[in-house]
Amino acid sequence: MKNVTDTLATTIMQSVITYNDYDEGSMTDYYNTLESPCDKSDVRTFRKHYEPPLYWLIVILGSMGNFLVIWIYTQFKNRLKTMTDVYLLNLAVADLLFLCTLPFWAADAVNGWTFGTVLCIAVSAVYKINFFSSMVLLTCISVDRYIMIVLNTRAHNFKSSLLKCSKMTCVVIWLLAVVLAIPEFLFARSKVDMEGNRFCAMVYWNNENNRTKILVLVLQICVGFCIPLLVMVYCYAHIAHTLLKAKNFEKHKALRVVLAVVAVFVLSQLPYNTMLVVAATQAVNTTITNCNQAQSFDVATQVLKSVAYTHCCLNPFLYVFVGVRFRNDLRRLFQACLPGSSKKGKHRTSMMFDMESTTAFSL
């Protein structure tokens, strides 16, 4: 009996993987309820080969796009004239800081967590702060576009006030993100299992009936997906209705942008958040007791999590480079870097949905 108990305990400790997986939907803390000891070696092997190359690809592509956004804003000081411009700059910063955490998790997938408890807390907190700030900033961008398109006339009367409001809003967003990341400061720890493998995980103390874990998961699902989705659907539905009534030949292009923004958000975030709902349900009432099902859940969570991360690569293209002014500014910057090129490029204004004139959907 003692040997069986020791084997089960060892298996449970071996099954613990990284903070990302543990905190956001892994089944590792439920393996003590399985019908028999569950070997997680296949899941760890899959993660070792799957996550590092994909995470580095996301880091490279996301860094390029977001650095270009920041580059444009730093070179053209007069760009920060609208609420959306302020939100886009903060979104690019948040996405870049978020991307800075992925190399740590890529290294962890290969060698385990070798960076200690302090970096475990720091990386976990930075990861969650910028995750929440990105989601809330996307929500604010949809609200601002609603104001500029649906409430166009009234919005222009308070343009300067709205700009000041956006800057204060960004300060509040970052403070809110820090508050929402408090669980990472409290519970993220570097641990060692019985085989000497190190991992960075959320270790909840006094977690009776998984209440703390459930609360953390519910918080992420609500603030990181449900609230942004509801606000985006409401705002963009009214925007689409307004565009359909507009007599302009570019309204169809703008509608495609609206649909693309909503579709990319839903397709990238909905599957992963569905897995988080399952994880929260599992924490309340354990229903998955089969080892194969638990392994499949872990693999699916890892795949869908990486899909959700691709959103930070797409943000610059969905929210910035669809605009005429941004494309022209970027062209001018590249031309200025070429030998013999004039630093003064011809600047076209957008015909429709440019934030300087009407909206943020310039094409």
URWO-V118752 format. One record per backbone hydrogen bond with DSSP energy under -0.5 kcal/mol. CO is the residue of the C=O (numbers start at 0). NH is the residue of the N-H. Records with the same first field share a line. If there is no record, write none. Layout:
CO: NH, NH
This chain:
0: 4
1: 5
2: 6
3: 7
4: 8
5: 9
6: 10
7: 11
8: 12
9: 13
10: 14
11: 15
12: 15
17: 21
18: 22
19: 23
20: 25
21: 24
26: 29
27: 30
29: 32
30: 33
36: 38
37: 39
39: 43
40: 44
41: 45
42: 46
43: 47
44: 48
45: 49
46: 50, 51
49: 53
50: 54
51: 55
52: 56
53: 57
54: 58
55: 59
56: 60
57: 61
58: 62
59: 63
60: 64
61: 65
62: 66
63: 67
64: 68
65: 69
66: 70
67: 71
68: 72
69: 73
70: 74
71: 75
74: 76
75: 78
76: 79
78: 80
81: 85
82: 86
83: 87
84: 88
85: 89
86: 90
87: 91
88: 92
89: 93
90: 94
91: 95
92: 96
93: 97
94: 98
95: 99
96: 100
97: 100, 101
98: 101, 102
100: 103, 104
101: 105
102: 106
103: 107
104: 108
105: 109
106: 109, 110
107: 111
111: 113
114: 118
115: 119
116: 120
117: 121
118: 122
119: 123
120: 124
121: 125
122: 126
123: 127
124: 128
125: 129
126: 130
127: 131
128: 132
129: 133
130: 134
131: 135
132: 136
133: 137
134: 138
135: 139
136: 140
137: 141
138: 142
139: 143
140: 144
141: 145
142: 146
143: 147
144: 148
145: 149, 150
148: 151
150: 154
151: 155
152: 156
153: 157
154: 157
155: 158
157: 161
158: 162
159: 163
160: 164
161: 165
162: 166
163: 167
164: 168
165: 169
166: 170
167: 171
168: 172
169: 173
170: 174
171: 175
172: 176
173: 177
174: 178
175: 179
176: 180
178: 181
180: 183, 184
181: 185
182: 186
183: 187
186: 202
188: 190, 200
190: 198
192: 195
196: 192
197: 112
198: 190, 200
199: 18
200: 188, 202
201: 203
202: 204
203: 206
205: 207
206: 209
207: 210
209: 213
210: 214
211: 215
212: 216
213: 217
214: 218
215: 219
216: 220
217: 221
218: 222, 223
219: 223
220: 224, 225
221: 226
224: 228
225: 229
226: 230
227: 231
228: 232
229: 233
230: 234
231: 235
232: 236
233: 237
234: 238
235: 239
236: 240
237: 241
238: 242
239: 243
240: 244
241: 245
242: 245
245: 247
247: 250
249: 253
250: 254
251: 255
252: 256
253: 257
254: 258
255: 259
256: 260
257: 261
258: 262
259: 263
260: 264
261: 265
262: 266
263: 267
264: 268
265: 269
268: 272
269: 273
270: 274
271: 275
272: 276
273: 277
274: 278
275: 279
276: 280
277: 281
278: 282
279: 283
280: 284
286: 288
288: 34
289: 293
290: 294
291: 295
292: 296
293: 297
294: 298
295: 299
296: 300
297: 301
298: 302
299: 303
300: 304
301: 305
302: 306
303: 307
304: 308
305: 309
306: 309
307: 310
308: 311
309: 312, 313
310: 314
313: 316, 317
314: 318
315: 319, 320
319: 322
322: 326
323: 327
324: 328
325: 329
326: 330
327: 331
328: 332
329: 333
330: 334
331: 335
332: 336
333: 337
334: 337
337: 340
342: 344
345: 347
352: 361
353: 356, 357
